[in-house]
Amino acid sequence: MPRAGARAVVRRLRSFDQHVPRRWIRERWQAMRWTVGWRGGGARDRRPVGGQAVSELEATWTCGWPAARVRAVSDGRAALAVVGECGADSHHLRSALPAVRSKDWRALTRWPGSYLVVAHHGGTVAVIGDLTGQHPVFWRTDAAGTWWATAATALAALDGAPVDSTALAAHLAFGQPDVLGSRSLFRGVRRVPGGHALLLYRDGTARVQRYEPVQYAPVDLRQHAPVVRAALTEAVAARIDGRTISADLAGLDSTTLACLAAQHAPVTAVTIGDKRLRDDDVLHATRTAASVRGLAHHTVPGDPDAVYYAGLDDVSALPVTDSPNAYAVTASIMRSALDTVTAHTPPGVHFTGAAGDAVLSAPSSYLADLLRERRHRRAWSHALAHARLRHTSPLAVLARARPASQIDLRGTWVQAAGDLRRPARPWIPQAQRPVAWTPLLTTADWMSADARDHLAGALDQAAGALIDTPGRLADWSDRQDLARVGANTAGWRALALAEYDIELSAPFLDNEVVRSCLSVPADQRGAPGRYKPLLDAAFAGRGVMPEATFGRTTKGGFNALSYAGLRAHAPVLRELVGPSSHLAALGLVTEAPFNDALARATAGQPTAQGAIHLVVSAEVWLRQLATAPVRWWQEVKPRVAHA
């Protein structure tokens, strides 16, 4: 296929009969990348379609992964495989076999890159995903044994398990992946929460074991900056292997990655230049590219059709993902950037600064932790600075944070369950509601009373089962934010790979980058008055980026394109979340409040943009499940013994 990838083909096909291209698109995009395995005593009656057996491991397959991204070693007693972008070479993998034998699972997650680990020693197989959901792990057990996979949809397809409407309600109402623990979005399929490993035994049983600390021991920002610099530098270098390199060049996060990559190879850097955004991204990107050797900068031209919600009248024109994905809503904007990339370079690796905000800074909710720990002087000084930024009073800032300082995670969930059993709240912006460990989002107020009641019951049950809860709100919310960003980035990766043959890389989501950054307390990372001080401490004066870059205090955003999309595509959205809505059939959205939010947007008034985004993404996902089913499995005929 030409270097422009499937995108150009899709455009051509759409000029012909509509039924042909849609069927072709579905068949092409069914080839998700996933990994799967079996453990048990019974005979397997199926195997994954297109599965490639992983050497050194029994009953383990990869699907859609290139051979160069699947590596395995064994010494006859222990075996280890990594799947994905892993910076460990064969020597590193072999040197890790003693860790497999000693069951030091965390040691197997410390190489640069983003990857899945499968380890085998004795009677135990360990399946270890990453910390941010780039490689999630799901499993289901029956009398014969346990299937595990990185795609929950595939495990549900084993027997046609339906969507778990309560788990989907939690996804919409909270946006925190670990709220219901091991419940996945499909009935009977369990998920492994972040920071845990799935352990499988000879008899087919399974259990989940934590390998990551609940919270990190705090370290000083200045002293730890070299560790952050080393982790991010290694994360970028691990992806430089002869493939062409492109990168976003916009805010500080993406600029850092682009400049690090340019130390190794030429980089095609792109910046969205839509004049409706009214930001200074292009100005800063142009200045950076002029000062950094190896950066070839290109501006993505503004396109009236590159707005939120474009193209949702045909959900088959999107890659199928394993869960609702935010990039379904912004696909046209992402495509405009990747169109510019492929116009100037062959497909290769594309760096994005996704999750940079989550690890390099922190929201003001950390004030609740300062109040809880009775660090009143620091809380007051930070509240003064936050108040100046928001044109409000420090007392108002502290008043928002105080309720969360007087309750823990379990109490928050019990409280939220009580709120769900009461009538829906009138809409106000989320930023005006009190800080909470697990905020109840506007989407919860759009659900039917029955759906809210079922979710409340599940939340009460989850609260009763909580163990090893963090003592700080920031430790919990940081990891939940990362898991959400990670899941969404996986959807963007699917689009880039399916349509452009581009490998999307997000180094800020790598295990070691996350660990190094989150070890710095939130009140240091998010200190008001200094924009991303951790990034400044790690890279200022190191010759990676122009020094002027560190003086930037602005950040671009897509708010204008969101409102433009809401106005332009409101009729499509009303149809999508109307009488034929799959979410409505489950009681997870009601038309009146959704349409009211749309009406506010088309009138140019403030509205619940985040709630609309969540609901539309989930509706698209449900429709794809119903209209574009993937063939995941093929039957394995039992061997017949001959006389």
MITOR-296989 format. One record per atom (N, C-alpha, C): residue in one letter; y, z, x. Coordinates in steps of 0.05 Angstrom, whole numbers, plus 5000, padded with zeros to 4 digits. Each point is the difference from the previous one (the first is absolute). Layout:
MITOR-296989
aYZX
...
//
This chain:
MITOR-296989
m497650005017
m502450004983
m502550005018
p502249864992
p502449995017
p501150285005
r501750025020
r501050265008
r501650144979
a501249854982
a501550124978
a498250174983
g497349975003
g498150164985
g499749914971
a498850174984
a499349934973
a502549984982
r502250115009
r502550004984
r500849714993
a500049835020
a500849724996
a498149864981
v497450075003
v498049874982
v500450094971
v500650264997
v500550104973
v502349864987
r502249955016
r502349864989
r499249724990
r498449865016
r499349734993
r498250004975
l498150195000
l498150014977
l501450064974
r502250155001
r501350084975
r501449764987
s500249785014
s501249764988
s497949844984
f497550085002
f497849874985
f499250184976
d497849944989
d499050144977
d499850305006
q501250174983
q500250285005
q497350145003
h498049914986
h497450135001
h498649985027
v500349775013
v498749965026
v501150185021
p502750015005
p501050175021
p499550294995
r500150104975
r499650284996
r497150085007
r498149834992
r497250065007
r499649995030
w501349815013
w499849985029
w501250245014
i502450084990
i501350235012
i498350254997
r498850054976
r498450234996
r497650005020
e498749775002
e497749995018
e500750045029
r502449905008
r500850045028
r500650295005
w501450134981
w501050275005
w497950224994
q497749924992
q497950204995
q498950125026
a500549875023
a498950085025
a501750225013
m500050244987
m501350235011
m498550095026
r501550125018
r498750125023
r499050284991
w497550055005
w499050274994
w497550055017
t499350265002
t497750085015
t498350174981
v497349995003
v498250134981
v497550095014
g498850214990
g497550095012
g498350154980
w497550045007
w498050134983
w498550215016
r499450234987
r498550215013
r498250124979
g497449995005
g498150124981
g497249925005
g498250124985
g497149945004
g499049784983
g501449934978
g499049804983
g500649725010
a498649804989
a500549725009
a502649904987
r501549855016
r502449884990
r499349754984
d501349974977
d499549764983
d502349805001
r501950055017
r502249815003
r501450045027
r501749805006
r501650025024
r502749854995
p502050065015
p502649874994
p500149705005
v501349864983
v500349715003
v501649955026
g498949835017
g501349935025
g500050215020
g498450214996
g500050235019
g498849935027
q501350095021
q499049975027
q499050275011
a497550015007
a498950265010
a501550095025
v500550265001
v501350115024
v497850085020
s500249895024
s498050065020
s500050305006
e497850105008
e499550285008
e500050194977
l500649914975
l499950174977
l498349884978
e498450164988
e498249914979
e501450004973
a499649794984
a501049984973
a503050044999
t501549865018
t502950015000
t501049715003
w501849914983
w501049735000
w503149994999
t501149795012
t502849944996
t500249744984
c502149984984
c500549764984
c502849905005
g500349765010
g502649895004
g501350075026
w498950185015
w501250085026
w499149805022
p501949915017
p499249835022
p498350165020
a498349865014
a498250145019
a501550165021
a502349905008
a501550145021
a501150274991
r500050054974
r501050264989
r497750184993
v497649945007
v497750174995
v498550045026
r499950245010
r498750065025
r498350244998
a497750005013
a498150234999
a498750045027
v499450255005
v498550085025
v497950204993
s498050025017
s497850194996
s498850075027
d499050245003
d498450075024
d497250084993
g499149924976
g497350064992
g499750264984
r501950185004
r500050254986
r502350024980
a502249885007
a502350014982
a501249724999
a501249934977
a501349744996
a502850044989
l501749815006
l502850024991
l501149724995
a501349964978
a501249744993
a502950054991
v501849825007
v502750004990
v500649734987
v501450014977
v500749754985
v503050004996
g501349805010
g502949984996
g501449955026
e502550075001
e501749975024
e499750265016
c498350005020
c499550245016
c500549955029
g501750175012
g500749965028
g498050095020
a497750104992
a497950095018
a498449765009
d499449985026
d498249805010
d497250105001
s498149845009
s497250085000
s499550265017
h501550025022
h499750255016
h500950244984
h502249984986
h501050234984
h497950074979
l498949804987
l498150054979
l497550145011
r499049905022
r497650135012
r500650285009
s502450045010
s500850275009
s500250204977
a500249894975
a500350174977
a497350074988
l497849895010
l497350074988
l499450305002
p500750145022
p499650294999
p501450144977
a502449904992
a501450124977
a498449954974
v498649774999
v498349954976
v497850205000
r498750055023
r497850195000
r500950294994
s502450075009
s501050274994
s501450024973
k500249784985
k501249994974
k502950075000
d501449915022
d502950045002
d501349754987
w500150004974
w500949764985
w502949935006
r501750205003
r502849955005
r500549855026
a498350055020
a500349875026
a499649694997
l498649924980
l499549714996
l502249864985
t502150154994
t502349884985
t502549995016
r499950035026
r502450045017
r500749765016
w498749784997
w500849755014
w502349884986
p501749845014
p502149864986
p498949784981
g501549954979
g499149794981
g499350124973
s499049834983
s499350084972
s497249904995
y498150184995
y497249925000
y498250204985
l497749914992
l497950174988
l497950075022
v498950244999
v498050085019
v497450064985
v497849905010
v497350074990
v498450105024
a499050244998
a498550125023
a497350104990
h498049985017
h497250084992
h498850165023
h498950234994
h498550165019
h498050174984
g497550005009
g498050164987
g499749914971
g500250194982
g499749944972
g502749964985
t502249995015
t502649994987
t501549745007
v501149884979
v501949785002
v502750104991
a502149975017
a502750084992
a501749754996
v501349984978
v501949794994
v502850124998
i501749905018
i502650135004
i502249794996
g501650034979
g502349834995
g502350105017
d502349874996
d502450085014
d501650204983
l502250105010
l501650204987
l501849904977
t500449735000
t502049904981
t499049804980
g497349984997
g498949834979
g499949705007
q500449935025
q499649725008
q497149934998
h498350195006
h497149974998
h498850234984
p500449994973
p499050224983
p497049994999
v498850234992
v497150024998
v499350104972
f498149864987
f499050084973
f497050015001
w498850154981
w497150035000
w499050064972
r497449944996
r498750084975
r497050045007
t498950204988
t497250095005
t498349984975
d497549905003
d498150014979
d497450115010
a497949984985
a497550135008
a498849885025
a500749755006
a498849865023
a501650045026
g502650064998
g501650035023
g503049974994
t501549945021
t502949984998
t501049735011
w501649874984
w501649775009
w502850105007
w501149905022
w502850055006
w501449735006
a502650004997
a501549755005
a502950075003
t501549815011
t502950025002
t501449874975
a498449914981
a501149894975
a498750144977
a501650154985
a498950144976
a499149804979
t501449774998
t499349804980
t497149905005
a499349975025
a497349905006
a497950204991
l500450265004
l498150204991
l499950024970
a502249964987
a500050004971
a498449764989
a500049785015
a498649764991
a497050035002
l499050215014
l497150045001
l498850024972
d501450134982
d498950034973
d502249954979
g502249885008
g502249954981
g501550244991
a500350205018
a501550244993
a502849944992
p501050114978
p502749934991
p502250165016
v502449924995
v502350155011
v500150284989
d500550195017
d500450284991
d502950034991
s500450014974
s502749994989
s501650255008
t498650235003
t501450245007
t500949995029
a498349895018
a500849975028
a502349805002
l500049794984
l502249815000
l502550134989
a499750184980
a502350154990
a501250175022
a498450125017
a501050165022
a501549835020
h498949765005
h501349815018
h502949944990
l500249964974
l502649934988
l501850244998
a499050234993
a501650244994
a500950145025
f498549985022
f500750165024
f500549835025
g498649785003
g500449845024
g499050135026
q498450214998
q498950145023
q496949964999
p498949855019
p497249924998
p498050234999
d500750235013
d498050225002
d500150204977
v501649954979
v500450204979
v497350064986
l498449814994
l497550054987
l497750005020
g500650055025
g497950045020
g498249755003
s497550034993
s498049795006
s499749804977
r501650014979
r499949814979
r501249745008
s498649784997
s501149735005
s501049894974
l500949755001
l500949874975
l497849884983
f497450055009
f497749914984
f498150234995
r499050014976
r498150214993
r497549995017
g499150235010
g497650015015
g500349935030
v502449905007
v500549945028
v501950215011
r499250135022
r501650215012
r501449905025
r502350125005
r501649935023
r500050235020
v500349935025
v500250195022
v503050055004
p501050254995
p502950055005
p500849965029
g502549955004
g501049975027
g499350235018
g499449945025
g499350205020
g497250114997
h498349874985
h497250094996
h498149785009
a497650085007
a497949815007
a497750024979
l498749784995
l497749994982
l497550025018
l498450214995
l497550045015
l497649934982
l498249835010
l497749904985
l497550085015
y497950084985
y497650115012
y497649824993
r497850055014
r497649834997
r499049994971
d500250224986
d499050014973
d501849874980
g502349895009
g501849864982
g502250174989
t500050265006
t502150174990
t502549975018
a502250104989
a502649965014
a501850244995
r501850055019
r502050204996
r502549925016
v502350124993
v502549935012
v500950245017
q500949945025
q500850225018
q502849935011
r501850205000
r502649975012
r499949985030
y501449815012
y500249985029
y502950035010
e501949974982
e502850025008
e501250274990
p501650135017
p501250264991
p501749964975
v500150214984
v501649994976
v503049965007
q500850145021
q502749965010
q500050025030
y501949875013
y500149995029
y501650235011
a499250105024
a501650205013
a502749885007
p502250134993
p502749885005
p500749985029
v501349785007
v500949955028
v503049924999
d501450055021
d502849945002
d500549705002
l502049904986
l500549714999
l500549895028
r501750125015
r500749895027
r497650015018
q498550215000
q497750025018
q497849814992
h499849944975
h497849834990
h500749714999
a502549935005
a500949724998
a498449815018
p499350085025
p498449825017
p497249944988
v498950204985
v497449954987
v500349794978
v502150024985
v500549814979
v500449725012
r501649995021
r500549745014
r497449875010
a498350175012
a497449895010
a498249914978
a499950154978
a498249924977
a500949744988
l502649974996
l501049754987
l499749765019
t500650055026
t499749785019
t497149905002
e498150195000
e497249935002
e499149864974
a501150094977
a499349884974
a500749714999
v502449935011
v500949725000
v498449845020
a499650125024
a498549855021
a497249944992
a498850174983
a497249964992
a499749744984
r502249904988
r499849764984
r500749755016
i500950025024
i500949775016
i497649905016
d498849784991
d497549915012
d499849705001
g502349875002
g500049715002
g500749864974
r499950144977
r500949884975
r503149985000
t501049814985
t502949984998
t501150254986
i502550075006
i501150254990
i502649944984
s500150124977
s502549994984
s500650294991
a502450044990
a500750274992
a502449994981
d500250204983
d502450054985
d502150115020
l502549934995
l502250115017
l502250074981
a500050264991
a501950084980
a501150285007
g498650214991
g500950275006
g499050095027
l500550265006
l499250115026
l497049995005
d498550044979
d497150015004
d498849735008
s500649804984
s499049735007
s501249905026
t502550075006
t501349915025
t498550125024
t499250254998
t498550135021
t497449855006
l498649934979
l497449865004
l500549725011
a502049864990
a500549735011
a500750015029
c501650195008
c500850025028
c497750095018
l498350184990
l497650085016
l498249765003
a499649844979
a498349765002
a501149805020
a502749975000
a501249815017
a499750065030
q499250255006
q499450065028
q497549875010
h498349914981
h497449895007
h499849704996
a501449904979
a499749714992
a502549924984
p500549734998
p502249914983
p499550084971
v502150074986
v499950104973
v501849834982
t498949904978
t501649874979
t500950214981
a502550075000
a501050224983
a501649894976
v499550124977
v501349904976
v501550234985
t502249934988
t501750194985
t500749874974
i499650134978
i500749904973
i503149994998
g501149774995
g502949975000
g501149944972
d498750094979
d501049964973
d502750144997
k502149854993
k502750114998
k500250214977
r498249994981
r500150204979
r499450295010
l498850025023
l499350265011
l502450155011
r502049855010
r502550125009
r499550225021
d498149955018
d499650205022
d500649875026
d499750155022
d500749895027
d497549965017
d497749954987
d497649955015
d500249765018
v501149784989
v500249755016
v501850045024
l502250134996
l501950055021
l498750165023
h498650214994
h498750165021
h497749855012
a498549854985
a497849855010
a500949795020
t502249864993
t501149795017
t500950125027
r501350234999
r500950145025
r497650085017
t497950114987
t497750095014
t498649765014
a499649794985
a498649765011
a501649885024
a502650024999
a501649895022
a499750165025
s499150254997
s499950185024
s497150045010
v498149924984
v497250065008
v498649745006
r499149975024
r498549765009
r497449984985
g499449774990
g497449954986
g500250014970
l502350094989
l500450004971
l501349744991
a498649844985
a501249764987
a500550074971
h502650024993
h500750104974
h500549784980
h499050044975
h500549814978
h500750154975
t501949914986
t500850124974
t498549874977
v498950174983
v498649904976
v502149934980
p500249744992
p502249924982
p499650134972
g502350054988
g499950124973
g498949794980
d498350094983
d498749834980
d500550134972
p501249864981
p500550134974
p497450104987
d497749875007
d497550084987
d498650225015
a501050075024
a498750225016
a501150274991
v499050094978
v500850264988
v497550154991
y500450254993
y497850154989
y498949874974
y497550034996
y498649924975
y499849704996
a500749845020
a499749714998
a497049925000
g499249814984
g497349895000
g497950174986
l500850214985
l498050174987
l499049884974
d501049764993
d498949874976
d497249885007
d499250005025
d497449905008
d498950195021
v498550214992
v499050205018
v497849895018
s498949774994
s498049885017
s501349895026
a502649985001
a501449905024
a500650235019
l498550224998
l500250225018
l497350075011
p499850095025
p497450095010
p498950244985
v497550014996
v498750244987
v499950235020
t500950234991
t500050245017
t498350214988
d499350215015
d498150204992
d501350214982
s502650004999
s501550204983
s502749884993
p501450114981
p502749904993
p501749995025
n501649795003
n501449965025
n502949934995
a501850145014
a502949964996
a500949725008
y498649875019
y500949745009
y499449784980
a498550064979
a499749804979
a502749954987
v501750204999
v502649974988
v502049865018
t499750035026
t501949885019
t498949775016
a497849884990
a498649795014
a501849765008
s501849934982
s501749765006
s501950065023
i500950255003
i501750075023
i498449995026
m497650124999
m498350005024
m499349715008
r499549834980
r499349725006
r502349865013
s502550054992
s502249875012
s500250075030
a499450255007
a500150085028
a497749865016
l497650004988
l497849885014
l500249695001
d501349884981
d500649715001
d501749945024
t502050175006
t501749965023
t498450045026
v498350205000
v498350045024
v498449755006
t498549904980
t498249785005
t501449745005
a502649994993
a501649765006
a500749985030
h499750235014
h500850005028
h497850075020
t497750094990
t497850085018
t497449984985
p497849955015
p497350004987
p499450294990
p498250024981
p499250274990
p498950175022
g500750255000
g498950195019
g500250294990
v501350175015
v500450284992
v502950044993
h500550134977
h502750054991
h500450304998
f502050105014
f500650295000
f502050074978
t499450214986
t501850114980
t500550295005
g502450094993
g500850285004
g499250184977
a498149914983
a499150174977
a499250285010
a500950204985
a499450285006
a501750135021
g501849845012
g501850125020
g501650224989
d501149974975
d501550214988
d498450254996
a497449974993
a498350224993
a499450185025
v499849885023
v499250155024
v502450075018
l502249854998
l502250055018
l502250174988
s500050034974
s502050164986
s498650174979
a501550134983
a498850164979
a502050044977
p499150004975
p501950054978
p500950295000
s502150054985
s501250275000
s498350214987
s497749924990
s498250204987
s499050215020
y500349955027
y499150205019
y501750254998
l502349994986
l501750244996
l498450214985
a498149924983
a498350194986
a498450175020
d499049875022
d498550145020
d501750205015
l502549925006
l501850185014
l500650244983
l500449964974
l500450234982
l497550184998
r497749884999
r497550154998
r499650185025
e500749885023
e499750155025
e502350175007
r501950034981
r502350185003
r501849925024
r500149745005
r501849905021
r502649924987
h501350204989
h502349954982
h502449885015
r500550085024
r502349895014
r499649705005
r497649925009
r499549715005
r500049854973
a498950124979
a500049874974
a502849954991
w501850205004
w502849964991
w501449795016
s499750005026
s501349795017
s499149724993
h497449974995
h498949744992
h500949924972
a500250204982
a500949944973
a502949915000
l501650115017
l502849915003
l500249715007
a498349925020
a500149725009
a498949814979
h497850084987
h498949834979
h502049974977
a501450224994
a501949994978
a502349805006
r500950005026
r502149815007
r499049714996
l497549955008
l498949734997
l499849914971
r499550194982
r499549944972
r502450064982
h502250095012
h502550064986
h499550204978
t498650225007
t499550214982
t500450275015
s499250224988
s500450265012
s497450095014
p500250165021
p497650115013
p498450184981
l501350134982
l498650174980
l498349834982
a501049764992
a498449824983
a497649905016
v500349945025
v497849905017
v497850225002
l500850255005
l498150215002
l498750074973
a501649974979
a498950054973
a497749814994
r500249755008
r497849814996
r497550085016
a500450115024
a497750075017
a498850274994
r501550184988
r499050284997
r497450024983
p499749874977
p497550034985
p497549945016
a500149805017
a497749925016
a499450215022
s502050165007
s499650205021
s498650254989
q499850014974
q498950244987
q497249954988
i498849785008
i497449934988
i498449855021
d497449994997
d498349855019
d498949754986
l498349855014
l499049754989
l498350054975
r498350215001
r498350054976
r501850074976
g501950175005
g501850084978
g501649774989
t500749815017
t501549764992
t498249834981
w497549985007
w498249834983
w499650144972
v499750265000
v499750144975
v502549974983
q502350025013
q502549974986
q500349714989
a499349805016
a500149724991
a498249954977
a497650135000
a498149974978
a501350114974
g501450225002
g501450114977
g502249814990
d501549885018
d502049814993
d498949764985
l497649915009
l498749774988
l499250064971
r499450244994
r499150084973
r502450034981
r502449995011
r502450024983
r501149724995
p501949974982
p501149734994
p501349885025
a500149735000
a501149865023
a503050075003
r500949995025
r502850085007
r501849764996
p502650044994
p501949785001
p500449915029
w500649755003
w500249895028
w502550095014
i499750105024
i502250035019
i498949915027
p501749915019
p499049915026
p498350215014
q497949925013
q498250185014
q501550185020
a502149885013
a501550155020
a501650234988
q500350014974
q501450224987
q498150224990
r497449955001
r498150204992
r499550205023
p499050244994
p499450195021
p497949895019
v500250075026
v498049935019
v497350134992
a497849855005
a497450114993
a497949905020
w497950165003
w497849915018
w498949744990
t499549984974
t499049764988
t501749944976
p502149845004
p501949954978
p498749844977
l500650084976
l499149854976
l502049774996
l499049755003
l501749774999
l500649914972
t502049834997
t500849904974
t497749864986
t498249875015
t497749864988
t498350194983
a499950265007
a498550194984
a501250024971
d502649974998
d501350024974
d499749764983
w498849795011
w499549754985
w497249994989
m498350205006
m497250004991
m499750124973
s497849934987
s499350124974
s499450305003
a500250154979
a499550285001
a497150055008
d498249834991
d497150045006
d499649965030
a501249795012
a499749955028
a501250235017
r502350104991
r501250235014
r498250244999
d498850044977
d498250244998
d497649985018
h498849765001
h497749965018
h500850045029
l502349905007
l501050045028
l500550295006
a501150144980
a500550295004
a497450155006
g497949934985
g497450135004
g498949955028
a500349755009
a499049925026
a501650155022
l502650034995
l501750135020
l499450305002
d499550134977
d499150285000
d497450035016
q498149824996
q497550015014
q500449965030
a501749815007
a500549955029
a501450245012
a501850134986
a501350245011
a498050225005
g498050034983
g498050215004
g498249945023
a499749755008
a498249925022
a501449985027
l502750055001
l501549975024
l499150205022
i499649905024
i499550165023
i501649895024
d500450165020
d501549915024
d502649874993
t501650134984
t502649884993
t502150065021
p501849815005
p502150055020
p502050214991
g501250135019
g501950204994
g502849894996
r500549765010
r502649884998
r500049754982
l502049994983
l500249774982
l500249745016
a501550005022
a500349755016
a497449905011
d498250185008
d497449925011
d498449854979
w500150104975
w498549864979
w501349744992
s502650004995
s501349764990
s500249785021
d500350075026
d500049805020
d497449845000
r497850134999
r497449865001
r499549854974
q500950104978
q499649854975
q501849755000
d502450025010
d501749775002
d498849785018
l498850095023
l498749815018
l497649874987
a498450154985
a497749884987
a500949794979
r502150064986
r501049814981
r501149755013
v501650035021
v501049775015
v497749845012
g497950145010
g497749875012
g498649834980
a499550104976
a498649854980
a501649754992
n502750034998
n501649774993
n500149795022
t500150105025
t500149815022
t497449845002
a497850124991
a497549854999
a500249764981
g501550034979
g500449784982
g501849785012
w502050085015
w501749805014
w498349865021
r498350145013
r498249885020
r498249794987
a499050064976
a498249814986
a501549754994
l502650024992
l501649764994
l500549845025
a500750135022
a500649865025
a497649865010
l497650134998
l497649885010
l499049774983
a500050044973
a498949804982
a501749744999
e502750035000
e501749774997
e501049885026
y500150165021
y501349915025
y498250025025
d497750134997
d498350055022
d501450175022
i501850174991
i501550185017
i498850284998
e499650135023
e499050285001
e502450185000
l500350154979
l502350194998
l499350265014
s501850105017
s499550255015
s502350194995
a499250254994
a502050214994
a499450245018
p501049995025
p499250215020
p500950284992
f502150034983
f500850274992
f497950144983
l498049854991
l497850114984
l497650075017
d500149955026
d497750065018
d499750315002
n497550085003
n499450295002
n501750155020
e500049905025
e501450145021
e503050004997
v501149794988
v502950004995
v500650204978
v498450014980
v500450204978
v499850285012
r497950065015
r499750275012
r502450085017
s500849825017
s502250075019
s502650054985
c500549844980
c502650034985
c499950244982
l497950044985
l499950224980
l499650275013
s499450015026
s499950255014
s502850125004
v502049824999
v502850095001
v500850094972
p500950254996
p500650104973
p502049834985
a499750004974
a501749834983
a502950065003
d500850255004
d502850075002
d501249905026
q498449925019
q501049875025
q500149704996
r497949894988
r499949714996
r502149914980
g500550164980
g501849924978
g502750155002
a500750105023
a502550155003
a502449824991
p501650094981
p502349844990
p502149985022
g501549785000
g502149965019
g499049845024
r497349975003
r498949845022
r497949824987
y500349745004
y498249814988
y497649955017
k497750094991
k497449975014
k500250105029
p500550265003
p500350115027
p497549985016
l497649994988
l497649985015
l499849735014
l500849794986
l499949735012
l502049995023
d502450124996
d502050005021
d499050155025
a498850234996
a499050165022
a497749865015
a498449844985
a497749875012
a500849755016
f502149854991
f500549745012
f502849965012
a501950164993
a502749965011
a499950025031
g501349825013
g500150005029
g497549905014
r498249894985
r497449905011
r500049705004
g502149864993
g500049725004
g498449834981
v499050124979
v498449854980
v501849854981
m502150144991
m501949884981
m502850025010
p501949844991
p502850035007
p500950284992
e501650135017
e500950274994
e501650014974
a501449784994
a501650004976
a498350034975
t497549935002
t498250024977
t499850294990
f500150195019
f499650284992
f502450124986
g502249865001
g502450104985
g500049914971
r498149844992
r500049914972
r499350234981
t501450024978
t499550214980
t499549884973
t499949734998
t499649874974
t497249904997
k499249954976
k497349914994
k500149814977
g498849765003
g499949814978
g498150084978
g500349884978
g498250054977
g499949764981
f498150014982
f499649774982
f500950064971
n501850194996
n500750084973
n501249774984
a501649845014
a501349784986
a497949794990
l497949965017
l497949814992
l498250114978
s499950275000
s498450124978
s501449964973
y502650064999
y501449964975
y500249714992
a500349825020
a500049714994
a497449924987
g497850105011
g497449934990
g499550124972
l500950244995
l499750124974
l501649844979
r502349915007
r501649844981
r498749734995
a499149875022
a499049724997
a497250004987
h498450205004
h497249994991
h499450214979
a502050114987
a499650194979
a498149904978
p500349754990
p498149904980
p497150005009
v499549935025
v497350005011
v498950285001
l501750195008
l499150285002
l499550124972
r501649934980
r499550094973
r497349904990
e499449755007
e497449884992
e497750145015
l500450055026
l498050125017
l499350284990
v502050154994
v499650284991
v500650014970
g498949824985
g500449994971
g497450064985
p499749884977
p497650054983
p497449945014
s500049815018
s497449935014
s499650155026
s501750205005
s499950155025
s497450155003
h498849985024
h497650165005
h500750305003
l502350055012
l500950285003
l500450134972
a501249844982
a500550114973
a497450064986
a498049835004
a497450054988
a498750265009
l500750085025
l499050255011
l501850244993
g502249944987
g501950214994
g501850085024
l500149845020
l501450075025
l502949905000
v500849854979
v502849924997
v500549944971
t502350074991
t500849934972
t502449825002
e500349814981
e501949795002
e502950104999
a500650184983
a502850084994
a501550095026
p499050205014
p501550095024
p500149795022
f497849845002
f500049795020
f502249794994
n500049914975
n502049804992
n502950115002
d500350264994
d502650135003
d500949995029
a498250055019
a500749995028
a500749725008
l498649804990
l500749725005
l502849934989
a500550104976
a502649944987
a502350115017
r499650245011
r502150125017
r500449835025
a497849905011
a500349835024
a501549744994
t499349874978
t501349754994
t503050044993
a500750244992
a502850064995
a501450105025
g498650015022
g501250095025
g500350305002
q498650154984
q500250295000
q497850125018
p500450245010
p497950135015
p497550024983
t497749975013
t497550004985
t497750115017
a497750034989
a497750115014
a498649775015
q501249905021
q498949785015
q497350065011
g499750235012
g497450085011
g497850004980
a500650104976
a498050014979
a499249724990
i501949834997
i499449724993
i498249875021
h500750055025
h498549885022
h497150094999
l499650264997
l497250114998
l498449894977
v501349994977
v498649914976
v499249705002
v501949845009
v499549715003
v497849955020
s500050145023
s498049965021
s497250074988
a499950224985
a497450084989
a499049814979
e501849894984
e499249814979
e499049745013
v501349915021
v499149765014
v497250055011
w499550235012
w497450065011
w497850004979
l500550134977
l498150004978
l499449734990
r502049834998
r499549734990
r498449835021
q500550055025
q498449865020
q497150094999
l499550254996
l497250094998
l498649874976
a501549954979
a498849894976
a499749695002
t501849875013
t500049705000
t499149875025
a499950155022
a499149885026
a497950185013
p497750044986
p498050175012
p498849885026
v499650185019
v498949915026
v497050045000
r498649815012
r497150035004
r499550155027
w499450254997
w499850175024
w497150015011
w498049974983
w497350065008
w498149774994
q497949995015
q497849824994
q497450165001
e498149924983
e497550144999
e498249945024
v498550215008
v498149975022
v497250014988
k498549795003
k497349994988
k498250185017
p498450174987
p498250175014
p497849835014
r499250095023
r497949865015
r497350054987
v498549794998
v497350024988
v497950015021
a498450204999
a497850035020
a497949794996
h499049875021
h497949804998
h497450115011
a497949924986
a497350105009
a499349885027
//
